[in-house]
Amino acid sequence: MSTLFSELRIRGTLLRNRLVMSPMCMYSSEDGFVSDWHLVHYPTRAVGGVGLIILEATAVEERGRISPLDLGIYRDEHVEGLKRVVQLCKEFGAKVGIQLAHAGRKAEDYPPWEREKVKVRGSREAIAPSPIPFGENWLTPREMTKEDIEDVKSSYRKAVRRAVEVGFDLVEIHSAHGYLIHEFLSPVANRREDEYGGSFENRVRFLLEVVRIARKELPDSVPLSVRISAVDYVEGGWILEESVELAKLLKEEGVDLIDCSSGRIAQEESFTEYPGHQVPFAERISREAGIGTIAVGMIRTYEQAEEIVSNGRADLVAIGRKFLRDPYLPLRWAKQAGVKMEVPRQYIRAW
Ligand SMILES: Cc1cc2nc3c(=O)[nH]c(=O)nc-3n(C[C@H](O)[C@H](O)[C@H](O)COP(=O)(O)O)c2cc1C
């Protein structure tokens, strides 16, 4: 009996298994539009048997892009291409989510492979809770006014409406990795003295407001996930106890899943990556906040993934880089587990 290969229903979304393709930027868009790359890349993983695909960080605003090549959902015209990706993935049995993102002070004006060439990284358009650059060699972002905060919230509202129009099975708010919402959460990046800074209640305000907007715009049947950096790994940064308290508040707002990543708020953070290094975060948040979780980070083997879900340490397991190497990972792991999985008829002779 495999838990990993058992179904899971979250609100109206029925997943065929507990494997998630973790959101991963493909830097393959022009002006935020879906390209041929996306039409090949995502449906291939659906053919490979994954339960849920979460599309890469997708910008809710042009100035909120991690790079100019990010996928976007900040124009009505973006809906059509996204619909095509979602339809294709669904045709091959996967459910599809979208990760809504705003890069804040980590927005950059060039693709990642040109980073080495620029003397000072960042974007001239970048906004953030406080005018503190990400690092020494980064541009200083503009401190957001109350009007900016309202504008960004309105961009999230429009983005969620478009996501509903596309027909996504889940929406994830990107509140991790040092991007805008994480910048509000963490004292490392947030030095505001108004109601959005200082105390825990003030630092979580912006995320809670975004989540409230998202939940209001989403049909009851569509699950809402929030990816957080459960810890900052820097002195004076966000800590795990705050993640647990935040998860309790998010649960009250109708969030279904906490996708538990970590770090990336500061250049000087120190941590080591090792197999399953973030799983304890998911486990503690599940247990203490009583909310569904996604575990992610160097989950590399079937046994490791099975252990996590079977022992109830997380509800879902997200895989990142391994999915870039092997789109057919779920089919392979199912075979290893002795679980019969539906193989596309075109491929049956190979399995
Ligand atoms: C190429 C690449 C792009 C990524 N882009 C995103 C992203 O858009 N949003 C996000 O939350 N995490 C992003 N990540 C992090 C992954 O989702 C994942 O959390 C991380 O790679 C750890 O999982 P893994 O060890 O299975 O790769 C990215 C990772 C890679 C390798």
The ligand as an SDF file (V2000), in Angstrom:
LIG
                    3D

 31 33  0  0  0  0  0  0  0  0999 V2000
   15.4040   26.3700  -11.9940 C   0  0  0  0  0  0  0  0  0  0  0  0
   14.6900   26.6080  -10.7030 C   0  0  0  0  0  0  0  0  0  0  0  0
   13.7190   27.5840  -10.6280 C   0  0  0  0  0  0  0  0  0  0  0  0
   13.0070   27.8020   -9.4420 C   0  0  0  0  0  0  0  0  0  0  0  0
   11.9830   28.7060   -9.4270 N   0  0  0  0  0  0  0  0  0  0  0  0
   11.1780   28.7830   -8.3410 C   0  0  0  0  0  0  0  0  0  0  0  0
    9.9790   29.5290   -8.3840 C   0  0  0  0  0  0  0  0  0  0  0  0
    9.5840   30.0650   -9.4180 O   0  0  0  0  0  0  0  0  0  0  0  0
    9.2340   29.5910   -7.2420 N   0  0  0  0  0  0  0  0  0  0  0  0
    9.6120   28.9490   -6.0840 C   0  0  0  0  0  0  0  0  0  0  0  0
    8.9100   29.0550   -5.0800 O   0  0  0  0  0  0  0  0  0  0  0  0
   10.7200   28.1920   -6.0480 N   0  0  0  0  0  0  0  0  0  0  0  0
   11.4890   28.0770   -7.1470 C   0  0  0  0  0  0  0  0  0  0  0  0
   12.5620   27.2230   -7.1310 N   0  0  0  0  0  0  0  0  0  0  0  0
   12.7680   26.3500   -5.9490 C   0  0  0  0  0  0  0  0  0  0  0  0
   12.0700   24.9880   -6.1710 C   0  0  0  0  0  0  0  0  0  0  0  0
   10.6690   25.1350   -6.2710 O   0  0  0  0  0  0  0  0  0  0  0  0
   12.3710   24.0220   -5.0160 C   0  0  0  0  0  0  0  0  0  0  0  0
   11.7920   24.5280   -3.8400 O   0  0  0  0  0  0  0  0  0  0  0  0
   13.8610   23.8160   -4.8060 C   0  0  0  0  0  0  0  0  0  0  0  0
   14.5120   23.5600   -6.0420 O   0  0  0  0  0  0  0  0  0  0  0  0
   14.1370   22.6610   -3.8320 C   0  0  0  0  0  0  0  0  0  0  0  0
   13.5940   21.4520   -4.3040 O   0  0  0  0  0  0  0  0  0  0  0  0
   14.5240   20.3300   -5.0610 P   0  0  0  0  0  0  0  0  0  0  0  0
   15.6560   20.0040   -4.1020 O   0  0  0  0  0  0  0  0  0  0  0  0
   13.6030   19.1650   -5.2700 O   0  0  0  0  0  0  0  0  0  0  0  0
   15.0230   20.9370   -6.3190 O   0  0  0  0  0  0  0  0  0  0  0  0
   13.3160   27.0410   -8.2940 C   0  0  0  0  0  0  0  0  0  0  0  0
   14.3280   26.0750   -8.3620 C   0  0  0  0  0  0  0  0  0  0  0  0
   15.0010   25.8460   -9.5480 C   0  0  0  0  0  0  0  0  0  0  0  0
   16.0410   24.7630   -9.5910 C   0  0  0  0  0  0  0  0  0  0  0  0
  1  2  1  0
  2  3  1  0
  2 30  2  0
  3  4  2  0
  4  5  1  0
  4 28  1  0
  5  6  2  0
  6  7  1  0
  6 13  1  0
  7  8  2  0
  7  9  1  0
  9 10  1  0
 10 11  2  0
 10 12  1  0
 12 13  2  0
 13 14  1  0
 14 15  1  0
 14 28  1  0
 15 16  1  0
 16 17  1  0
 16 18  1  0
 18 19  1  0
 18 20  1  0
 20 21  1  0
 20 22  1  0
 22 23  1  0
 23 24  1  0
 24 25  2  0
 24 26  1  0
 24 27  1  0
 28 29  2  0
 29 30  1  0
 30 31  1  0
M  END
$$$$
